Amino acid sequence: SALKRSTAKRREPASLSERQLIDAGLALIRREGTDKFSMRRLAKELGVTPMAVYYYVKSKDEMFELLADAVMSRVERAAPGSGDWRAQLKVTSLNAFKLLCEYPGLSGQIVKQPPTHHAEQMSTYGTAILIDAGYPPATAARIITTCQSFMYGMIGLQAQIERAKRVKQPTRVSTAYLAQLDAYDIVAAGLDALLAGLAAQLPKPVRTPKRRPRAS
C-alpha cells in the first residue's frame, strides 16, 4: 500500500547524520525563511518522522544554533599576516555577513543565541590577525570586541530589514524606510569608518624583528 511505501522510505534516527540535518535545515531556510521553519517541516524535508529530528536536537532554538554555527564555519578566512589587518578584518566580516543574508531570518535568530563555537573561533582568528600585526593581546582583544559589537548591531539591523520587506503594505514610515535599505552597503561603509577610527586612535603596532639564523 501507499502507507507501507511511505513508511519504507522513512529512515531511522541512526541513519541520519548531523551533516544531513544541517544541509536540509539550511536548504529549507534559504527557500522559505525562518518564519515558516518548524521541526515538522524539517522532518518532511528529510523524509523522517519529527521524533527522528528530536533525536539529534532538543528544540527549534537548538536547531537554529546548530545552523548558525554551520554558516559561520563556512566563512572564508585568509591566514593572519597575509595583508593589512584592517582589510583582513573587513573582508572576513563582510564574508560572514553575506553568508548570513543568504538564509532569510537566520540573522534574527543569531542575536537571540549565545555565541556559537565557530563565532568564538572567528573572534580568536581576528585577535590573531591583530597580534600578528604587532598589537599587544589586550589591545587586540579590545579591537575585536568593538568590531563584534558593531557586527551584532548590523545583524540585528538585517533582521529588521528582512521583517520590513515581508510587510506588503507598510503603514509605518519607519517600516517602509527599512524595506528600502541595503544592509550590506551599510556594513561595508560602517566597517571602513570603524576600522579607520580605531587605527587612528591606537598606537602604531610594534613588530618584533625576527632573529636571523647564525651562520655556521
C-alpha positions in Angstrom: 0.0 0.0 0.0 0.9 3.7 -0.2 1.3 3.8 3.6 3.7 1.0 3.6 5.8 2.5 0.7 5.9 5.8 2.6 6.9 4.1 5.8 9.6 2.2 4.0 11.1 5.4 2.7 11.5 6.9 6.2 14.8 6.4 7.8 15.6 5.5 11.4 17.4 8.2 13.5 20.7 6.2 13.4 20.8 6.5 9.6 20.7 10.3 9.7 23.8 12.4 10.1 24.4 15.8 11.5 25.5 17.0 8.1 22.2 15.8 6.5 20.3 17.6 9.2 22.3 20.8 8.7 22.1 20.7 4.9 18.3 20.1 4.9 17.8 22.9 7.5 19.8 25.4 5.6 18.1 24.5 2.3 14.7 24.9 4.0 15.6 28.3 5.4 17.1 29.5 2.1 13.9 28.6 0.3 11.3 29.6 2.9 13.0 31.6 5.6 12.9 31.0 9.4 9.3 32.2 9.8 7.9 29.0 8.2 10.6 26.8 9.7 9.5 24.1 12.0 10.8 20.7 13.2 7.9 19.1 11.4 8.8 20.7 8.1 12.4 19.8 8.6 11.4 16.2 9.2 9.4 16.2 6.0 12.3 17.7 4.1 14.4 14.7 5.3 11.7 12.1 4.9 11.7 11.1 8.5 9.4 11.5 11.5 9.7 14.6 13.7 10.9 12.3 16.6 13.8 11.3 14.4 14.9 15.0 14.3 14.4 15.4 18.0 16.8 12.5 18.4 19.5 15.0 17.4 18.3 18.3 18.7 16.1 19.2 21.7 14.3 22.2 20.3 14.0 24.6 17.3 16.2 27.1 19.1 19.0 24.5 19.4 18.5 23.7 15.7 18.9 27.4 14.8 22.1 27.4 16.9 23.4 24.4 15.0 22.6 26.0 11.6 24.1 29.4 12.6 27.3 27.6 13.6 27.4 25.7 10.3 27.1 29.0 8.4 29.9 30.6 10.4 32.1 27.6 9.8 31.9 28.4 6.0 33.3 31.9 6.3 36.5 32.3 4.2 39.5 33.5 6.2 42.9 34.5 4.9 45.9 33.5 7.0 47.0 36.1 9.6 49.8 38.2 8.2 48.7 37.9 4.6 47.7 41.6 4.3 46.7 44.8 6.1 44.8 44.0 9.4 42.0 46.4 8.5 41.5 44.8 5.1 41.6 41.3 6.6 39.0 42.1 9.3 36.7 43.9 6.8 36.8 41.1 4.2 36.2 38.4 6.8 33.3 40.4 8.4 31.7 41.0 5.0 32.1 37.4 4.0 30.3 36.3 7.2 27.5 38.9 6.8 27.0 38.0 3.1 26.6 34.3 4.0 24.0 35.1 6.7 22.0 37.1 4.3 21.6 34.0 2.1 19.4 32.5 4.8 16.4 34.8 5.5 15.6 35.2 9.2 18.7 33.4 10.5 20.4 36.6 11.4 17.4 37.4 13.7 17.9 34.1 15.4 21.6 34.5 15.9 21.2 37.6 18.0 19.0 35.6 20.4 21.6 32.9 20.8 24.8 32.8 22.8 28.0 32.9 20.6 28.4 29.6 18.8 31.7 27.6 18.6 32.6 29.0 15.2 31.7 32.5 16.2 34.2 32.2 19.1 36.7 30.9 16.6 36.1 34.0 14.5 37.0 36.1 17.5 40.2 34.1 18.1 41.0 34.5 14.4 40.5 38.3 14.5 42.7 38.6 17.6 45.4 36.6 15.9 45.4 39.0 12.9 46.0 41.9 15.2 48.6 40.2 17.3 50.4 39.3 14.1 50.2 42.9 13.1 52.1 43.9 16.2 49.3 44.9 18.7 49.5 43.6 22.3 46.9 40.9 23.1 44.9 43.2 25.4 44.7 45.8 22.6 43.8 43.2 20.0 41.0 41.8 22.2 39.6 45.3 22.7 39.5 46.0 18.9 37.8 42.6 18.2 35.2 43.3 21.0 34.4 46.6 19.4 34.1 45.1 15.9 31.9 42.3 17.2 29.6 44.8 18.9 29.2 46.6 15.6 28.6 43.4 13.6 26.0 42.2 16.1 24.2 45.5 15.7 24.3 45.1 11.9 23.0 41.6 12.2 20.1 43.0 14.2 19.5 45.6 11.5 19.5 43.0 8.8 16.8 41.1 10.8 14.7 44.3 10.9 15.1 44.9 7.2 14.0 41.3 6.4 10.9 41.8 8.6 10.1 45.1 6.9 10.4 43.6 3.4 7.8 40.9 4.3 5.2 43.6 5.0 3.2 44.0 1.8 1.7 47.4 2.5 3.6 49.1 5.3 1.6 51.7 7.3 4.6 53.0 9.2 7.2 55.3 7.6 10.0 53.5 9.5 8.9 50.1 8.1 8.9 51.5 4.5 12.3 53.1 5.1 13.8 49.9 6.4 12.5 47.9 3.5 14.5 50.1 1.1 17.8 49.7 2.9 20.7 47.5 1.8 22.4 46.3 4.9 25.5 45.0 3.1 26.4 48.5 1.9 25.8 49.9 5.4 28.0 47.3 6.9 30.8 47.9 4.4 30.8 51.7 4.9 30.5 51.3 8.7 33.4 48.9 8.9 35.6 51.4 6.9 34.7 54.2 9.3 35.1 52.0 12.4 38.5 50.5 11.5 39.9 53.8 10.3 38.9 55.4 13.6 40.4 52.6 15.6 43.6 52.7 13.6 43.9 56.5 14.1 43.4 56.2 17.9 45.7 53.3 18.5 49.5 53.5 18.8 51.3 52.0 15.8 51.8 48.3 16.1 55.3 47.2 17.1 56.7 44.2 15.2 59.4 42.2 16.9 62.2 41.7 14.4 62.8 38.0 13.7 66.2 36.7 14.6 68.3 35.6 11.7 69.9 32.2 12.0 73.5 32.3 12.8 75.9 31.3 10.1 77.7 28.1 10.9 
